[in-house]
Amino acid sequence: MNAPASFSASRASAALFLATTLAALCASAAGPQSGAPPAYETWRNARGERADDMPGMKSNKGFGAAIHLVAASEAERFVREWNETSVEHAPKLTPADSVARGESVVLLILYAGCSAKAEGPAPCEAAFDVKTLDPNGKVLIEQFDIALARDLPAYPRIVQLSPVTLQTDFDATDPLGLYRYDVTLRNPERNAIVTLTETIVLTDKASTPNESASKEASATAPMSR
């Protein structure tokens, strides 16, 4: 396996609102009553209902994140579509269930609520660790304390695409089977930790993308780009 230890930065725009069919980060309540626990933001589905946490998508204390494993060509296409299309356009993301030897898979990270500030752009101080394990439980990649947003500011109730990606290149020496990607995100401003996991199966032949898992999104920018 050719699994680079360093991360590459994909081209990223200013903050965008991503209203996926899966979820959007919205206010969970107008505000807490006196003496009540704080009303944090949380992932919600297209109907505005609170979405249950999933292994690859969670929120904690108003900080939400989701990870996706996609084919390298799909990652390139999605990032380009995200950055270059109008805000009315609905980009689609097709996650990969499997990857073949000789192919590459890319880890993408979406996040929201990085800053607790109510209005306007603010620094995003969140960082993450990532670990990849092969079917035998061997650690292939382990990186710590990677800046989630780099120079991108955070906006309230905005879902953003991290400019940081991880590409894994599989070759004939890699064992077939299930590979696991563990990502732990830490947000010091919110004192929140989000732990996410996604898996992908390495096969000896290529398979078609999981079209049924495509996610549709619309985007709007809070500031001119």
C-alpha positions in Angstrom: 0.0 0.0 0.0 1.2 3.5 -0.8 -0.4 5.5 2.0 1.3 8.9 2.2 2.0 10.0 5.8 1.4 13.7 4.8 -1.9 15.2 4.0 -2.7 17.2 0.8 -4.9 20.3 0.7 -7.7 20.2 -1.8 -8.9 23.5 -3.2 -11.6 24.9 -0.8 -13.9 27.8 -1.1 -15.1 30.1 1.6 -17.7 28.6 4.0 -20.7 27.1 2.3 -24.0 25.9 3.6 -24.5 22.2 2.7 -28.1 21.1 2.9 -27.7 17.4 2.2 -30.5 15.0 2.0 -28.9 13.3 4.9 -28.5 16.1 7.3 -27.9 19.8 8.0 -26.7 21.4 11.2 -29.5 23.6 12.5 -30.5 25.2 15.8 -32.0 22.6 18.0 -33.9 25.2 20.0 -34.5 28.9 20.1 -32.8 29.1 23.5 -32.7 27.4 26.9 -35.0 28.2 29.7 -33.5 29.5 32.9 -31.7 26.7 34.7 -32.1 24.4 31.7 -29.1 22.7 30.0 -27.8 24.6 26.9 -29.6 24.1 23.6 -26.9 22.9 21.3 -27.1 22.7 17.5 -27.3 19.2 16.1 -27.5 17.3 12.8 -31.0 17.3 11.3 -32.5 15.6 8.3 -34.2 17.2 5.3 -37.5 17.4 7.3 -35.8 19.3 10.1 -35.9 16.4 12.5 -33.0 15.6 14.8 -30.8 13.0 13.1 -29.5 10.1 15.1 -25.7 9.7 15.3 -24.1 7.3 12.9 -20.6 5.9 12.9 -19.5 8.4 10.3 -21.6 11.4 11.3 -22.0 12.8 14.8 -22.4 16.0 16.7 -21.4 17.1 20.2 -22.1 20.4 22.0 -22.9 22.1 18.7 -19.9 20.8 16.8 -20.8 18.4 14.0 -18.7 16.4 11.6 -19.1 13.7 9.0 -16.5 11.6 7.1 -16.8 9.9 3.7 -14.6 7.5 1.8 -14.8 8.1 -2.0 -12.9 7.0 -5.1 -10.1 9.4 -6.0 -11.8 10.5 -9.2 -15.1 11.1 -7.3 -13.3 13.2 -4.7 -11.6 15.3 -7.3 -15.0 15.8 -9.1 -16.9 16.6 -6.0 -14.4 19.2 -4.7 -14.3 20.8 -8.1 -18.1 20.9 -8.3 -18.3 22.2 -4.7 -16.0 25.1 -5.5 -16.9 26.0 -9.0 -20.6 25.8 -9.3 -23.2 28.3 -8.4 -24.8 28.3 -5.0 -28.1 27.1 -6.4 -26.4 24.0 -7.8 -26.9 20.7 -5.8 -23.6 18.8 -5.8 -23.8 15.0 -5.4 -21.3 12.9 -3.4 -21.1 9.1 -4.1 -19.3 7.3 -1.3 -17.4 4.1 -2.1 -18.4 0.7 -0.5 -15.3 -1.0 -2.0 -12.1 -0.3 -3.8 -9.9 -2.6 -6.0 -6.2 -3.1 -5.9 -4.5 -0.5 -8.1 -7.1 2.1 -7.1 -7.2 4.9 -4.6 -9.7 6.1 -2.0 -9.9 9.5 -0.5 -11.1 10.6 3.0 -13.3 13.7 2.9 -14.4 15.6 6.1 -17.5 17.8 6.4 -17.9 19.8 9.6 -20.1 22.5 11.1 -20.2 24.6 14.3 -16.5 24.9 14.6 -16.8 28.3 16.4 -19.3 29.0 19.1 -19.6 32.7 18.1 -23.2 33.6 17.3 -22.5 35.8 14.3 -19.9 36.3 11.6 -16.7 34.5 10.7 -14.4 33.3 13.4 -11.2 31.2 13.7 -11.7 27.4 13.7 -9.4 25.9 16.2 -10.5 22.3 15.8 -7.9 19.6 15.0 -8.2 15.9 14.3 -6.3 12.6 14.5 -6.7 9.8 12.0 -5.9 6.1 12.0 -6.2 3.5 9.3 -6.3 -0.2 10.1 -6.0 -3.1 7.6 -8.2 -6.3 7.8 -5.6 -7.8 10.2 -5.8 -4.9 12.6 -2.4 -3.5 11.6 -2.1 0.2 11.8 -1.2 1.6 8.4 -1.5 5.3 8.9 -1.6 7.3 12.1 -1.5 11.1 12.2 -2.1 13.5 15.1 -3.2 17.0 15.7 -4.0 18.0 12.1 -5.7 21.4 11.7 -9.2 20.8 10.4 -9.9 24.1 8.6 -6.4 25.4 8.0 -7.0 29.0 7.0 -10.8 28.7 6.5 -12.9 30.8 8.9 -15.8 29.2 10.7 -19.4 30.4 10.4 -22.5 29.7 12.5 -24.9 27.1 11.2 -22.7 26.5 8.2 -21.4 23.1 6.9 -18.0 23.3 5.4 -15.7 21.0 3.5 -12.3 20.6 5.1 -9.4 21.5 2.8 -7.5 18.5 4.2 -7.8 15.1 2.6 -6.1 11.7 2.9 -5.6 9.5 -0.1 -4.7 5.8 0.2 -3.3 4.0 -2.8 -3.9 0.2 -2.8 -1.6 -2.2 -4.6 -1.2 -5.9 -5.1 0.6 -6.4 -1.8 -2.4 -5.2 0.3 -4.5 -7.8 2.0 -8.1 -8.1 0.8 -10.9 -7.3 3.2 -12.2 -4.6 5.4 -10.2 -1.4 6.1 -11.2 1.0 8.9 -10.7 4.7 9.1 -11.0 6.2 12.6 -11.1 10.0 12.9 -11.2 11.9 16.3 -12.0 15.6 16.1 -11.3 17.9 19.0 -12.9 21.4 19.3 -11.2 23.2 22.2 -13.5 26.3 22.0 -16.6 24.1 22.6 -14.8 21.5 24.7 -16.2 18.9 22.4 -14.8 15.6 20.9 -16.3 13.8 18.0 -15.2 10.3 17.1 -16.1 8.9 13.6 -15.5 5.6 11.8 -15.9 4.6 8.2 -15.0 1.3 6.5 -14.2 0.2 2.9 -13.6 -3.3 1.4 -10.6 -3.9 -0.7 -11.3 -6.4 -3.5 -9.3 -7.9 -6.3 -11.5 -6.3 -9.0 -13.3 -3.0 -9.5 -16.9 -2.5 -8.7 -19.5 0.1 -9.7 -20.1 3.1 -7.4 -22.9 2.9 -4.9 -25.3 5.2 -6.6 -28.0 4.6 -4.0 -25.7 6.2 -1.4 -25.4 9.5 -3.4 -26.0 12.5 -1.3 -27.5 15.7 -2.9 -26.6 19.1 -1.6 -27.3 22.7 -2.2 -25.0 25.5 -1.1 -25.1 29.2 -0.3 -22.2 31.4 0.6 -22.5 33.7 3.6 -20.0 36.1 2.0 -18.8 36.8 -1.5 -16.1 34.5 -2.8 
